[in-house]
Amino acid sequence: MRLLPHVSEKAYDGTKRRTYAFRVPRGAEKLTIKREVESTYGVTVTGVRTLSQPSKSRRRGRRGGATITGEKSGFKKAYVTLKDGDSIKELNS
């Protein structure tokens, strides 16, 4: 499984409370996410919350009088809370 850190203001603010955000595959389960974070970063995970971000429609410009429309793909996100004293150094900088 591939964990990608989700970078946003809300995600960065959560690092102060030992909560980190990751983009995960749609089929990922909480226990699998927990094991992957623990093995990858060498920390102890106390909680995992997940959410599925739906896709959004986007419009951009016009071509020949017609508006070009498309869709921004959705994704699944996991908020991982760590044990007191643990942190992920690579994501804090």
C-alpha positions in Angstrom: 0.0 0.0 0.0 1.2 3.5 -0.8 0.7 6.2 1.8 1.1 9.8 0.6 1.1 12.6 3.1 -1.8 15.0 2.5 -0.5 18.5 2.7 -3.0 21.3 3.7 -3.4 23.9 6.4 -5.7 21.6 8.4 -3.4 18.7 8.1 -0.4 20.8 9.2 -2.3 22.2 12.1 -3.1 18.6 13.2 0.6 17.7 13.6 0.6 19.8 16.8 -1.9 17.3 18.2 0.0 14.2 16.9 -2.5 13.7 14.1 -1.2 13.2 10.5 -3.2 13.1 7.3 -2.5 10.6 4.5 -4.0 9.9 1.1 -4.6 6.2 0.9 -6.1 3.8 -1.7 -9.9 3.6 -1.9 -10.0 0.0 -0.7 -7.7 0.6 2.3 -9.0 -0.5 5.7 -8.2 1.1 9.1 -6.2 -1.8 10.4 -4.1 -2.0 7.2 -3.5 1.8 7.4 -2.4 1.5 11.0 0.0 -1.4 10.3 1.5 0.5 7.3 2.1 3.7 9.2 3.7 1.8 12.1 6.0 -0.2 9.9 7.0 2.7 7.7 7.6 5.4 10.3 8.4 3.3 13.4 5.7 4.9 15.6 2.7 3.6 17.6 -0.7 4.5 16.2 -3.6 5.0 18.7 -6.4 5.8 16.3 -7.3 6.0 12.6 -10.2 7.9 11.1 -11.0 7.7 7.4 -13.1 9.7 4.9 -13.8 9.5 1.2 -13.5 12.9 -0.5 -16.0 12.9 -3.4 -15.1 14.0 -6.9 -15.8 17.6 -7.9 -16.8 19.0 -11.2 -14.6 21.7 -12.7 -15.1 24.2 -15.5 -12.3 26.0 -17.3 -12.5 28.5 -20.1 -14.3 28.3 -23.4 -13.3 26.8 -26.7 -15.4 27.9 -29.7 -18.1 29.2 -27.5 -18.5 26.0 -25.4 -17.4 25.7 -21.8 -14.9 22.9 -21.2 -16.0 20.8 -18.2 -14.3 18.0 -16.4 -14.0 16.4 -13.1 -11.4 16.5 -10.3 -11.0 13.0 -9.1 -12.0 12.1 -5.5 -9.8 10.2 -3.0 -9.7 8.6 0.4 -8.0 10.3 3.3 -6.9 8.9 6.6 -6.2 10.9 9.8 -3.8 8.9 12.0 -3.3 9.8 15.7 0.0 8.8 17.3 0.9 7.8 20.9 2.1 10.6 23.3 5.8 11.4 22.6 5.8 10.0 19.0 6.0 12.1 15.9 6.9 11.8 12.3 9.9 14.0 11.7 9.7 14.0 7.9 6.2 15.4 7.9 6.8 18.1 10.5 9.2 20.1 8.4 
